């Protein structure tokens, strides 16, 4: 039996469908998983070192930052928005967190806790501004976040005087390379964020209304819900995840540079789109985003093992993104979602 909610205008909304939890949606994600499996089999047969423990660990580590950013991007794209500023915000959050992390006379716990609050807080403020300006003035999020891209990058350069921050506490640096049963701890953090996002999007009214805004914004408004609140919340969540990604980045590479994150927003968008989320909003799942991030990571790693140049890898990745959008169009017609 379908879960339906009636708007004030008498229109019904299928919340089960909007929340991304239906047999058709599961079938769609299974198709993406099959594509990932075929890609793994292909590179395993074609290259000697693809399935070694060290290489698998490398793939998972390399996927982590993009996956965290892509989870936040999923919230934004589901409401029909886009965030082009996450790469620059990553740099800004990192240098703010890195500055706090290197304050003398703080214990390691105090330094990490305050740096995390500073990095996540910076991301929340930037994300809130993106959402509020877009919603309040009715501006395309593409334009607003393009402006934030330049603001955040300039702020990162200004805060550090264009210099890299390093000399973090040794225990913090060691955390970035920790493993549990051969799986990088940073990747497990990303999986935890995926699980939380899945619960929010598929099991809460908040998540269903994000899908509703992407499908039929007017119907959600007529149902008495604040579009401003949900749009701002989606961008704010994305900003908070950028702050978390910044801390993970610093733990992995032991630096905070104002020039990191260039092009990261495109990688995050690619993972979301390859994972089956519609750029028009209202359709997609965070599980699909996880699979999309894995596909981009496996593809990049496999092409490196093939010995292809950076330029060829970029070209092939671009072709894959275009094909994913084309396939998604046909899949939409076949499944009706």
VOBA-1610 file (N, C-alpha, C; in pm, whole numbers, padded with zeros to 5 digits, always signed):
BEGIN
Unk+00085-00120+00000Unk+00000+00000+00000Unk+00087+00123+00000Unk+00059+00218-00089Unk+00142+00335-00101Unk+00113+00433+00012Unk+00219+00505+00054Unk+00203+00608+00156Unk+00177+00740+00085Unk+00056+00796+00104Unk+00019+00917+00034Unk-00009+01028+00135Unk+00034+01150+00100Unk+00001+01267+00179Unk-00074+01364+00090Unk-00181+01421+00145Unk-00265+01511+00065Unk-00227+01655+00094Unk-00215+01735-00013Unk-00188+01878+00001Unk-00318+01953+00022Unk-00306+02082+00052Unk-00424+02164+00073Unk-00505+02179-00056Unk-00440+02163-00170Unk-00509+02175-00297Unk-00578+02046-00338Unk-00562+01942-00254Unk-00624+01814-00286Unk-00533+01719-00360Unk-00411+01765-00396Unk-00317+01680-00468Unk-00248+01585-00371Unk-00227+01462-00412Unk-00159+01365-00327Unk-00015+01346-00370Unk+00070+01324-00270Unk+00212+01301-00296Unk+00247+01162-00247Unk+00306+01081-00332Unk+00350+00946-00294Unk+00483+00959-00220Unk+00478+00963-00086Unk+00600+00986-00009Unk+00694+00867-00014Unk+00640+00748-00036Unk+00726+00630-00047Unk+00814+00641-00171Unk+00755+00687-00279Unk+00830+00705-00403Unk+00930+00820-00390Unk+00885+00929-00328Unk+00972+01045-00316Unk+01090+01015-00227Unk+01071+00931-00127Unk+01180+00904-00033Unk+01283+00808-00089Unk+01264+00763-00212Unk+01365+00678-00275Unk+01363+00536-00225Unk+01246+00488-00176Unk+01240+00352-00122Unk+01125+00279-00189Unk+01153+00214-00301Unk+01053+00138-00375Unk+01125+00032-00455Unk+01055-00073-00501Unk+01121-00178-00580Unk+01193-00123-00703Unk+01134-00023-00768Unk+01197+00033-00888Unk+01328+00104-00854Unk+01326+00176-00742Unk+01449+00244-00700Unk+01556+00143-00664Unk+01518+00037-00593Unk+01614-00068-00558Unk+01671-00133-00683Unk+01586-00153-00785Unk+01631-00211-00910Unk+01731-00119-00979Unk+01704+00011-00972Unk+01795+00107-01033Unk+01931+00104-00965Unk+01933+00105-00832Unk+02060+00099-00760Unk+02133-00033-00785Unk+02055-00141-00801Unk+02117-00270-00832Unk+02188-00265-00967Unk+02129-00190-01061Unk+02193-00176-01192Unk+02325-00102-01182Unk+02330+00001-01098Unk+02455+00074-01077Unk+02558-00015-01009Unk+02511-00096-00915Unk+02601-00191-00848Unk+02657-00293-00945Unk+02573-00337-01040Unk+02619-00432-01141Unk+02727-00369-01229Unk+02708-00241-01263Unk+02809-00171-01343Unk+02942-00163-01269Unk+02935-00137-01138Unk+03057-00134-01056Unk+03123-00270-01052Unk+03044-00376-01036Unk+03098-00512-01032Unk+03167-00548-01163Unk+03106-00514-01275Unk+03165-00542-01406Unk+03297-00466-01424Unk+03300-00343-01374Unk+03422-00263-01383Unk+03534-00327-01300Unk+03500-00376-01181Unk+03599-00443-01096Unk+03651-00569-01163Unk+03560-00648-01220Unk+03601-00772-01288Unk+03691-00740-01406Unk+03657-00637-01482Unk+03737-00600-01599Unk+03880-00564-01559Unk+03895-00476-01459Unk+04029-00434-01419Unk+04105-00548-01348Unk+04032-00635-01280Unk+04097-00748-01215Unk+04159-00843-01317Unk+04089-00864-01427Unk+04139-00952-01533Unk+04247-00884-01615Unk+04234-00754-01633Unk+04324-00681-01723Unk+04455-00637-01659Unk+04455-00619-01528Unk+04576-00572-01460Unk+04613-00666-01347Unk+04740-00675-01319Unk+04791-00773-01223Unk+04771-00732-01079Unk+04780-00601-01052Unk+04785-00556-00913Unk+04654-00494-00865Unk+04548-00501-00943Unk+04426-00429-00907Unk+04365-00479-00776Unk+04357-00611-00758Unk+04289-00667-00641Unk+04383-00697-00524Unk+04503-00643-00526Unk+04592-00662-00411Unk+04540-00581-00293Unk+04574-00624-00173Unk+04525-00557-00051Unk+04566-00411-00047Unk+04691-00383-00087Unk+04738-00245-00084Unk+04661-00157-00182Unk+04632-00209-00300Unk+04562-00128-00400Unk+04417-00106-00360Unk+04352-00208-00307Unk+04214-00191-00260Unk+04207-00086-00150Unk+04305-00091-00058Unk+04311+00009+00048Unk+04330+00149-00009Unk+04416+00159-00112Unk+04439+00288-00177Unk+04311+00342-00241Unk+04236+00253-00307Unk+04112+00295-00372Unk+04014+00349-00269Unk+03998+00276-00158Unk+03904+00318-00054Unk+03945+00452+00006Unk+04076+00470+00027Unk+04125+00596+00082Unk+04102+00710-00015Unk+04127+00686-00143Unk+04110+00790-00244Unk+03964+00827-00265Unk+03875+00733-00243Unk+03732+00757-00260Unk+03676+00845-00148Unk+03737+00839-00031Unk+03678+00892+00092Unk+03635+01039+00081Unk+03725+01128+00043Unk+03694+01271+00040Unk+03581+01298-00059Unk+03591+01239-00178Unk+03487+01261-00278Unk+03353+01208-00231Unk+03354+01095-00161Unk+03229+01036-00113Unk+03162+01128-00011Unk+03239+01182+00082Unk+03181+01272+00183Unk+03121+01396+00116Unk+03196+01455+00022Unk+03144+01572-00049Unk+03020+01536-00131Unk+03021+01417-00192Unk+02909+01376-00277Unk+02783+01350-00196Unk+02798+01301-00073Unk+02681+01281+00013Unk+02612+01415+00038Unk+02690+01518+00070Unk+02632+01651+00088Unk+02573+01704-00040Unk+02640+01679-00152Unk+02590+01725-00282Unk+02458+01658-00316Unk+02436+01535-00270Unk+02311+01464-00295Unk+02192+01541-00236Unk+02208+01591-00114Unk+02101+01669-00051Unk+02065+01790-00137Unk+02167+01857-00189Unk+02145+01979-00267Unk+02079+01947-00401Unk+02130+01846-00469Unk+02077+01812-00602Unk+01935+01756-00592Unk+01902+01688-00483Unk+01767+01634-00467Unk+01661+01744-00466Unk+01696+01865-00420Unk+01599+01974-00420Unk+01607+02056-00549Unk+01685+02006-00646Unk+01698+02075-00774Unk+01805+02182-00775Unk+01895+02181-00675Unk+02002+02280-00669Unk+02134+02223-00716Unk+02238+02302-00702Unk+02374+02260-00735Unk+02468+02342-00648Unk+02581+02287-00611Unk+02679+02360-00529Unk+02816+02350-00593Unk+02857+02460-00654Unk+02987+02466-00720Unk+03098+02511-00628Unk+03066+02536-00501Unk+03164+02596-00411Unk+03232+02497-00318Unk+03196+02368-00324Unk+03245+02275-00222Unk+03397+02259-00226Unk+03459+02268-00343Unk+03604+02257-00350Unk+03673+02372-00280Unk+03626+02495-00304Unk+03684+02612-00239Unk+03650+02613-00091Unk+03528+02572-00057Unk+03491+02563+00084Unk+03577+02462+00158Unk+03615+02353+00090Unk+03704+02254+00151Unk+03836+02319+00190Unk+03891+02401+00100Unk+04017+02469+00130Unk+04000+02566+00246Unk+03890+02642+00246Unk+03866+02740+00352Unk+03848+02672+00487Unk+03767+02566+00490Unk+03746+02491+00614Unk+03877+02430+00664Unk+03959+02381+00570Unk+04085+02318+00608Unk+04182+02418+00670Unk+04195+02536+00612Unk+04291+02632+00666Unk+04242+02690+00799Unk+04110+02704+00815Unk+04057+02749+00944Unk+04082+02641+01050Unk+04048+02515+01016Unk+04072+02406+01108Unk+04220+02387+01136Unk+04303+02398+01032Unk+04448+02382+01048Unk+04509+02490+01134Unk+04458+02613+01123Unk+04508+02722+01207Unk+04479+02695+01355Unk+04359+02647+01383Unk+04324+02614+01522Unk+04405+02494+01571Unk+04426+02398+01482Unk+04497+02275+01519Unk+04642+02302+01559Unk+04700+02410+01512Unk+04841+02441+01542Unk+04857+02547+01651Unk+04748+02579+01721Unk+04759+02673+01833Unk+04844+02610+01944Unk+04947+02679+01990Unk+05033+02623+02096Unk+04958+02608+02228Unk+05010+02522+02315Unk+04963+02506+02453Unk+04825+02439+02463Unk+04774+02384+02353Unk+04651+02306+02359Unk+04686+02158+02361Unk+04613+02081+02441Unk+04632+01937+02436Unk+04584+01885+02301Unk+04623+01763+02267Unk+04582+01707+02139Unk+04430+01700+02129Unk+04366+01655+02236Unk+04219+01645+02236Unk+04154+01782+02215Unk+04203+01882+02289Unk+04148+02016+02275Unk+04169+02071+02134Unk+04289+02051+02081Unk+04320+02103+01948Unk+04232+02040+01841Unk+04217+01907+01848Unk+04136+01837+01746Unk+03989+01874+01760Unk+03940+01880+01885Unk+03799+01913+01907Unk+03767+02054+01858Unk+03851+02150+01893Unk+03827+02288+01852Unk+03845+02305+01701Unk+03943+02235+01644Unk+03965+02243+01499Unk+03846+02185+01423Unk+03791+02075+01475Unk+03674+02014+01411Unk+03554+02109+01417Unk+03533+02170+01534Unk+03424+02267+01547Unk+03444+02385+01452Unk+03568+02432+01441Unk+03597+02546+01355Unk+03575+02511+01208Unk+03624+02393+01166Unk+03611+02353+01026Unk+03465+02329+00988Unk+03394+02253+01072Unk+03253+02223+01045Unk+03171+02352+01054Unk+03201+02435+01153Unk+03129+02562+01167Unk+03147+02652+01047Unk+03268+02656+00993Unk+03294+02735+00873Unk+03212+02682+00755Unk+03208+02550+00741Unk+03129+02490+00635Unk+02981+02518+00651Unk+02932+02513+00774Unk+02791+02539+00802Unk+02755+02683+00764Unk+02840+02778+00802Unk+02813+02919+00769Unk+02810+02940+00618Unk+02908+02885+00548Unk+02912+02901+00402Unk+02791+02834+00336Unk+02759+02713+00382Unk+02644+02643+00327Unk+02514+02716+00355Unk+02500+02768+00478Unk+02381+02844+00514Unk+02365+02966+00423Unk+02474+03037+00400Unk+02467+03155+00314Unk+02428+03117+00171Unk+02483+03006+00121Unk+02446+02959-00013Unk+02295+02936-00021Unk+02243+02863+00077Unk+02101+02829+00075Unk+02011+02948+00099Unk+02047+03033+00196Unk+01962+03146+00230Unk+01955+03247+00116Unk+02070+03280+00057Unk+02070+03376-00054Unk+01991+03322-00173Unk+02008+03193-00202Unk+01936+03132-00314Unk+01786+03133-00289Unk+01745+03094-00167Unk+01602+03082-00137Unk+01536+03219-00117Unk+01602+03308-00045Unk+01541+03437-00011Unk+01519+03524-00134Unk+01617+03527-00221Unk+01605+03610-00340Unk+01563+03532-00464Unk+01543+03402-00449Unk+01500+03322-00563Unk+01604+03315-00673Unk+01731+03315-00635Unk+01839+03312-00733Unk+01880+03169-00765Unk+01925+03143-00887Unk+01976+03009-00919Unk+02095+02974-00831Unk+02094+02857-00772Unk+02204+02817-00685Unk+02336+02809-00762Unk+02327+02786-00893Unk+02448+02783-00976Unk+02524+02915-00963Unk+02451+03028-00971Unk+02515+03159-00966Unk+02564+03190-00825Unk+02481+03161-00726Unk+02518+03192-00587Unk+02642+03115-00545Unk+02645+02985-00574Unk+02760+02904-00533Unk+02884+02933-00617Unk+02863+02981-00738Unk+02978+03026-00818Unk+03044+03146-00751Unk+02960+03235-00694Unk+03016+03346-00618Unk+03086+03299-00493Unk+03025+03203-00421Unk+03087+03150-00300Unk+03218+03078-00332Unk+03226+03018-00449Unk+03350+02953-00491Unk+03467+03051-00484Unk+03445+03171-00535Unk+03551+03272-00535Unk+03572+03332-00396Unk+03462+03352-00322Unk+03474+03410-00188Unk+03553+03316-00096Unk+03517+03187-00095Unk+03584+03092-00007Unk+03730+03073-00043Unk+03758+03066-00174Unk+03898+03050-00216Unk+03980+03173-00177Unk+03924+03291-00201Unk+03995+03413-00163Unk+04015+03422-00013Unk+03914+03382+00065Unk+03926+03384+00210Unk+04035+03289+00258Unk+04043+03170+00195Unk+04146+03073+00232Unk+04286+03129+00206Unk+04302+03195+00094Unk+04432+03255+00061Unk+04464+03371+00154Unk+04361+03450+00190Unk+04381+03566+00278Unk+04419+03522+00419Unk+04350+03421+00471Unk+04375+03373+00608Unk+04519+03322+00624Unk+04569+03255+00522Unk+04702+03192+00531Unk+04812+03274+00463Unk+04774+03386+00402Unk+04870+03461+00320Unk+04930+03371+00213Unk+04843+03282+00158Unk+04878+03189+00050Unk+04985+03088+00089Unk+04996+03059+00219Unk+05095+02962+00266Unk+05027+02836+00318Unk+05099+02724+00311Unk+05048+02596+00358Unk+05070+02582+00508Unk+04970+02526+00577Unk+04979+02502+00721Unk+05013+02355+00744Unk+05108+02329+00832Unk+05147+02191+00861Unk+05192+02182+01007Unk+05268+02079+01043Unk+05312+02055+01181Unk+05193+02030+01274Unk+05105+01940+01231Unk+04992+01900+01314Unk+05039+01801+01420Unk+04960+01779+01526Unk+04998+01680+01629Unk+05022+01543+01567Unk+05128+01473+01604Unk+05160+01343+01544Unk+05046+01242+01553Unk+04974+01242+01665Unk+04865+01145+01679Unk+04752+01174+01582Unk+04731+01302+01551Unk+04630+01339+01451Unk+04674+01291+01314Unk+04801+01310+01283Unk+04853+01264+01154Unk+04841+01112+01142Unk+04869+01041+01252Unk+04864+00895+01249Unk+04723+00845+01227Unk+04623+00920+01276Unk+04484+00877+01262Unk+04444+00860+01116Unk+04498+00945+01029Unk+04462+00941+00888Unk+04506+00815+00816Unk+04599+00742+00875Unk+04649+00619+00810Unk+04609+00493+00888Unk+04523+00507+00988Unk+04481+00391+01067Unk+04395+00297+00985Unk+04406+00166+01014Unk+04328+00065+00944Unk+04254-00023+01046Unk+04136-00069+01009Unk+04062-00167+01089Unk+04026-00283+00997Unk+04083-00399+01024Unk+04063-00517+00939Unk+04094-00487+00792Unk+04200-00409+00771Unk+04243-00378+00636Unk+04165-00268+00568Unk+04069-00208+00638Unk+03988-00100+00581Unk+04030+00032+00644Unk+04060+00135+00564Unk+04100+00264+00622Unk+03991+00321+00712Unk+04031+00374+00827Unk+03936+00432+00922Unk+03862+00549+00858Unk+03932+00628+00777Unk+03867+00743+00715Unk+03754+00700+00622Unk+03768+00584+00557Unk+03661+00534+00471Unk+03543+00488+00555Unk+03571+00430+00672Unk+03463+00389+00761Unk+03384+00510+00810Unk+03454+00622+00832Unk+03385+00746+00869Unk+03290+00788+00757Unk+03338+00779+00633Unk+03254+00813+00518Unk+03132+00722+00509Unk+03151+00593+00535Unk+03039+00498+00532Unk+02936+00531+00642Unk+02984+00573+00759Unk+02894+00612+00867Unk+02809+00732+00824Unk+02871+00827+00756Unk+02797+00944+00708Unk+02694+00904+00601Unk+02731+00807+00517Unk+02636+00756+00418Unk+02516+00694+00488Unk+02541+00615+00592Unk+02433+00549+00666Unk+02340+00651+00730Unk+02398+00755+00790Unk+02316+00860+00852Unk+02232+00931+00746Unk+02296+00964+00634Unk+02225+01034+00526Unk+02113+00947+00470Unk+02141+00816+00455Unk+02036+00724+00406Unk+01916+00724+00500Unk+01942+00719+00629Unk+01831+00720+00726Unk+01751+00849+00717Unk+01821+00961+00711Unk+01753+01091+00706Unk+01667+01104+00581Unk+01722+01062+00466Unk+01651+01080+00339Unk+01538+00979+00320Unk+01552+00859+00371Unk+01452+00756+00342Unk+01358+00727+00457Unk+01391+00769+00579Unk+01311+00730+00695Unk+01252+00848+00772Unk+01276+00971+00728Unk+01223+01086+00801Unk+01136+01172+00712Unk+01048+01248+00776Unk+00964+01342+00702Unk+01051+01447+00634Unk+01156+01490+00702Unk+01249+01588+00644Unk+01301+01539+00510Unk+01347+01414+00506Unk+01400+01359+00381Unk+01295+01350+00273Unk+01175+01306+00308Unk+01069+01294+00208Unk+01033+01429+00148Unk+01038+01532+00232Unk+01005+01666+00182Unk+01114+01721+00091Unk+01239+01681+00113Unk+01345+01721+00018Unk+01316+01661-00119Unk+01277+01534-00123Unk+01237+01472-00249Unk+01115+01545-00306Unk+01021+01581-00219Unk+00901+01649-00264Unk+00931+01782-00329Unk+01025+01858-00272Unk+01063+01987-00330Unk+01123+01968-00468Unk+01204+01865-00483Unk+01265+01839-00614Unk+01163+01795-00718Unk+01058+01725-00674Unk+00955+01677-00766Unk+00851+01783-00797Unk+00799+01846-00693Unk+00689+01942-00710Unk+00695+02043-00596Unk+00772+02147-00617Unk+00794+02248-00515Unk+00663+02313-00472Unk+00575+02340-00567Unk+00450+02408-00537Unk+00360+02321-00449Unk+00359+02189-00474Unk+00277+02099-00392Unk+00324+02099-00248Unk+00455+02102-00227Unk+00509+02107-00090Unk+00470+02237-00022Unk+00475+02346-00096Unk+00437+02476-00039Unk+00290+02478-00001Unk+00204+02424-00089Unk+00061+02422-00062Unk+00027+02329+00055Unk+00115+02233+00082Unk+00095+02145+00197Unk+00129+02213+00328Unk+00177+02338+00321Unk+00203+02415+00441Unk+00345+02409+00493Unk+00437+02359+00411Unk+00577+02348+00455Unk+00659+02467+00405Unk+00759+02504+00482Unk+00845+02618+00448Unk+00953+02575+00350Unk+00944+02623+00227Unk+01047+02592+00127Unk+01181+02651+00169Unk+01177+02770+00226Unk+01300+02836+00271Unk+01376+02747+00368Unk+01307+02693+00468Unk+01373+02611+00570Unk+01442+02491+00507Unk+01373+02418+00422Unk+01427+02293+00368Unk+01540+02320+00268Unk+01527+02426+00190Unk+01635+02458+00096Unk+01761+02502+00169Unk+01744+02587+00269Unk+01860+02631+00348Unk+01922+02513+00421Unk+01837+02424+00474Unk+01887+02308+00547Unk+01970+02217+00458Unk+01926+02197+00333Unk+02000+02110+00241Unk+02140+02164+00215Unk+02151+02294+00190Unk+02283+02354+00166Unk+02368+02356+00293Unk+02303+02375+00408Unk+02377+02378+00534Unk+02435+02240+00566Unk+02356+02135+00541Unk+02406+01998+00561Unk+02527+01972+00470Unk+02516+02017+00345Unk+02628+02000+00252Unk+02752+02073+00303Unk+02733+02192+00360Unk+02846+02268+00414Unk+02910+02198+00534Unk+02826+02142+00621Unk+02879+02070+00738Unk+02964+01951+00694Unk+02918+01880+00590Unk+02994+01765+00541Unk+03125+01808+00476Unk+03127+01927+00417Unk+03253+01980+00364Unk+03353+02001+00478Unk+03303+02051+00592Unk+03391+02070+00708Unk+03448+01939+00758Unk+03365+01835+00761Unk+03413+01702+00802Unk+03516+01651+00702Unk+03488+01670+00573Unk+03582+01627+00469Unk+03716+01699+00484Unk+03713+01826+00524Unk+03836+01902+00543Unk+03922+01842+00654Unk+03859+01800+00763Unk+03934+01738+00872Unk+03993+01604+00829Unk+03915+01527+00754Unk+03966+01399+00703Unk+04082+01423+00608Unk+04070+01524+00524Unk+04178+01557+00429Unk+04307+01591+00504Unk+04296+01672+00608Unk+04415+01709+00685Unk+04476+01587+00755Unk+04392+01499+00807Unk+04443+01379+00873Unk+04515+01289+00774Unk+04466+01284+00650Unk+04528+01199+00547Unk+04660+01255+00498Unk+04663+01384+00464Unk+04779+01442+00397Unk+04865+01528+00488Unk+04819+01552+00611Unk+04898+01624+00712Unk+04930+01768+00673Unk+04847+01828+00590Unk+04864+01969+00552Unk+04726+02033+00538Unk+04725+02166+00544Unk+04606+02244+00510Unk+04652+02355+00418Unk+04617+02344+00292Unk+04663+02439+00191Unk+04545+02517+00134Unk+04563+02645+00105Unk+04454+02724+00046Unk+04425+02690-00099Unk+04507+02606-00160Unk+04484+02572-00301Unk+04432+02429-00320Unk+04398+02361-00210Unk+04343+02226-00226Unk+04198+02235-00274Unk+04148+02124-00327Unk+04007+02116-00359Unk+03968+02168-00496Unk+04065+02209-00576Unk+04031+02261-00710Unk+03972+02148-00794Unk+03852+02168-00843Unk+03785+02067-00925Unk+03711+01961-00846Unk+03720+01965-00713Unk+03654+01862-00631Unk+03502+01867-00646Unk+03448+01987-00669Unk+03303+01998-00684Unk+03254+01919-00806Unk+03335+01916-00912Unk+03297+01842-01032Unk+03301+01692-01007Unk+03401+01648-00929Unk+03408+01505-00895Unk+03288+01462-00811Unk+03247+01548-00718Unk+03133+01516-00633Unk+03004+01511-00716Unk+02986+01607-00804Unk+02868+01608-00890Unk+02868+01484-00979Unk+02984+01447-01031Unk+02994+01328-01116Unk+02951+01203-01040Unk+02996+01188-00915Unk+02959+01071-00836Unk+02808+01065-00814Unk+02747+01180-00787Unk+02602+01185-00764Unk+02525+01149-00890Unk+02567+01205-01004Unk+02496+01182-01130Unk+02516+01038-01177Unk+02638+00988-01170Unk+02662+00848-01208Unk+02583+00755-01118Unk+02562+00796-00992Unk+02485+00716-00898Unk+02335+00720-00921Unk+02289+00793-01022Unk+02148+00788-01059Unk+02061+00900-01008Unk+02120+01000-00940Unk+02041+01114-00894Unk+02018+01210-01010Unk+01894+01254-01027Unk+01859+01342-01138Unk+01903+01485-01109Unk+01962+01551-01208Unk+02000+01691-01193Unk+01878+01781-01178Unk+01762+01733-01220Unk+01639+01810-01205Unk+01581+01800-01064Unk+01638+01712-00983Unk+01594+01697-00845Unk+01483+01595-00829Unk+01459+01556-00704Unk+01347+01471-00670Unk+01366+01323-00693Unk+01482+01281-00741Unk+01501+01139-00771Unk+01646+01101-00749Unk+01667+00993-00674Unk+01802+00946-00647Unk+01813+00897-00504Unk+01922+00830-00472Unk+01946+00780-00337Unk+02092+00801-00300Unk+02118+00806-00170Unk+02255+00822-00124Unk+02333+00692-00145Unk+02264+00577-00150Unk+02331+00451-00182Unk+02382+00456-00326Unk+02302+00514-00415Unk+02348+00533-00552Unk+02471+00622-00557Unk+02472+00726-00472Unk+02589+00815-00465Unk+02713+00739-00420Unk+02697+00652-00320Unk+02809+00568-00275Unk+02863+00484-00391Unk+02773+00421-00465Unk+02816+00339-00579Unk+02879+00424-00688Unk+02824+00544-00710Unk+02881+00634-00810Unk+03022+00677-00773Unk+03045+00707-00643Unk+03180+00743-00598Unk+03276+00626-00614Unk+03227+00505-00586Unk+03311+00386-00603Unk+03346+00365-00751Unk+03249+00389-00840Unk+03275+00373-00983Unk+03382+00470-01029Unk+03372+00597-00989Unk+03472+00696-01031Unk+03609+00662-00973Unk+03612+00612-00847Unk+03739+00577-00785Unk+03803+00456-00849Unk+03723+00353-00874Unk+03775+00232-00939Unk+03823+00263-01080Unk+03746+00343-01152Unk+03784+00380-01289Unk+03916+00455-01290Unk+03930+00553-01202Unk+04054+00631-01197Unk+04173+00543-01164Unk+04158+00455-01066Unk+04267+00367-01025Unk+04304+00269-01136Unk+04201+00211-01199Unk+04227+00115-01306Unk+04299+00178-01424Unk+04261+00300-01457Unk+04326+00369-01570Unk+04471+00403-01538Unk+04499+00431-01410Unk+04638+00455-01370Unk+04720+00327-01387Unk+04662+00213-01347Unk+04733+00085-01362Unk+04755+00050-01508Unk+04667+00100-01594Unk+04686+00082-01738Unk+04799+00169-01793Unk+04845+00266-01711Unk+04953+00354-01754Unk+04908+00471-01838Unk+04778+00506-01833Unk+04728+00618-01912Unk+04767+00750-01847Unk+04783+00852-01929Unk+04821+00984-01880Unk+04702+01051-01811Unk+04731+01158-01735Unk+04625+01234-01669Unk+04524+01287-01770Unk+04573+01329-01886Unk+04484+01388-01986Unk+04386+01283-02039Unk+04436+01162-02065Unk+04348+01056-02115Unk+04247+01014-02008Unk+04291+01012-01882Unk+04200+00974-01774Unk+04087+01076-01761Unk+04120+01203-01775Unk+04017+01307-01768Unk+03918+01292-01883Unk+03969+01262-02002Unk+03881+01246-02117Unk+03786+01127-02099Unk+03840+01015-02053Unk+03759+00895-02034Unk+03655+00917-01924Unk+03696+00982-01815Unk+03601+01011-01708Unk+03488+01100-01758Unk+03521+01198-01841Unk+03418+01284-01899Unk+03319+01207-01984Unk+03370+01114-02063Unk+03284+01030-02147Unk+03191+00946-02060Unk+03243+00892-01950Unk+03163+00810-01859Unk+03049+00892-01798Unk+03078+01016-01760Unk+02975+01102-01702Unk+02863+01129-01803Unk+02900+01159-01927Unk+02799+01184-02031Unk+02716+01059-02055Unk+02782+00944-02063Unk+02710+00818-02084Unk+02615+00790-01968Unk+02658+00822-01845Unk+02573+00798-01728Unk+02444+00880-01738Unk+02455+01005-01784Unk+02337+01090-01797Unk+02245+01037-01907Unk+02304+00992-02019Unk+02224+00937-02128Unk+02151+00811-02085Unk+02225+00721-02017Unk+02164+00597-01968Unk+02053+00627-01869Unk+02076+00729-01783Unk+01976+00765-01684Unk+01846+00810-01750Unk+01856+00878-01863Unk+01737+00922-01936Unk+01655+00802-01983Unk+01723+00702-02039Unk+01652+00582-02084Unk+01597+00502-01967Unk+01674+00497-01857Unk+01630+00426-01738Unk+01505+00491-01680Unk+01499+00623-01686Unk+01381+00697-01637Unk+01257+00659-01717Unk+01273+00645-01848Unk+01159+00608-01932Unk+01112+00465-01905Unk+01210+00376-01881Unk+01175+00235-01861Unk+01113+00208-01725Unk+01166+00276-01622Unk+01120+00249-01485Unk+01012+00344-01437Unk+01002+00459-01505Unk+00904+00557-01463Unk+00942+00634-01339Unk+01074+00634-01303Unk+01120+00709-01185Unk+01239+00793-01222
//
